[in-house]
């Protein structure tokens, strides 16, 4: 009996994905829950596990193909596990029956089969021609995911028109061209590029700077890091302190935790803090929800877990949505100063940078102190300059005197 492998539900507002790579090929024996194929969405990369054990009898899509939710990716022959070697030697046999059951019904079914109420409602509201949409459901029936994908393709069609107006790439000498490598951008990288450019185009973005003496936090960390790790099972870093400092500053300056919705300002009385994490495939921003209710240890555990799973490509889409403010730490890569770009629709983002000893004046004496530059990029439509500077000063005060975090001052 054959088991179907289909594109799973990818999360709210995500209707399609790109096939990244297949980990198995037709004829390979597979175990239940073993990773079969990698899907790249515009928010995250996920792996589709095998729904049952057996032999991967056919692969219906290839790397680079774009597929909608519910699309049939391939099938598993549960009864063919023992015959795997024989099938591998004769690849033509499993491939031959594929066109008959799959291709013919997909085009014929929409004309005769009744549509599900939710699908009919979408088709009626959008005015799409159901017969022109290929169905990925059982027997070629049209699914809601098929219609949503068609809607998105239609919506993107006008946006594609201005593309030729972009400046073409300058000609490259033949000798240079032979030494170039052209790689298609992943869905994640395309989305990062689009969102960052949109943020610059749609917000009145401005950045204000300050510096902070990290000595007090570093001393506190040095005194308690071993005890902290022994008790909580996670290293004591700086991010827990900064998240706590940011929350206090957001309470004092609520405009930084707001966003624009049409002609309204939405002030959020909750604190979902996004923490930027770099991965091989690009930057992702998982969200520490209700961070104001967590201790420093709780925040460090969350961030440590996010970082590990982000690098393994195991973050869920819902874990990267709903943030109200973002912190980005370029210091881990050696950055001295930067102007971070807003994570829309948020109105503020804090950039942390590397710590280095610099000469500063303390009590009339020039001394070397461990200093860090902080940068707050903000939407000037929502946040006034005074509010932005006040916010950054509040963060600075809390980090330079961490007892304020304990006493909520």
Secondary structure, 3 states (H helix, E strand, C coil): CEEEEECCCCCCCCCEEEEEEECCCCCCEECCCCEEEEEECCCCEEEEECCCCEEEEEECCCCCCEEECCCEEEEEEHHHCCCHHHHHHCHHHHHHCHHHHHHHHHHHHHHHCCCCHHHHHHHHHHCCCHHHCCCCCHHHCCCHHHHHHHHHHHHHHHHHHHHHHCCCCCCCCHHHHCCCCCCCCCHHHHHHHHHHHHHHHHCCEEEEEEEEECHHHHHHHHHHHHHHHHHHCCCCCCHHHHHHHHHHHHHHCHHHHEEEECCEEEECCCCCEEEEEEECCEEEEEEECCHHHCCHHHHHHHHHHHHHHHHCCCCCHHHHCCCCEEEEEHHHHCCCCCCCCCCCCCCEEEEECCCEEEEEEECCEEEEEEEEEEEEEEECCCCCHHHHHHHHHHHHHHHHCCHHHHHCC
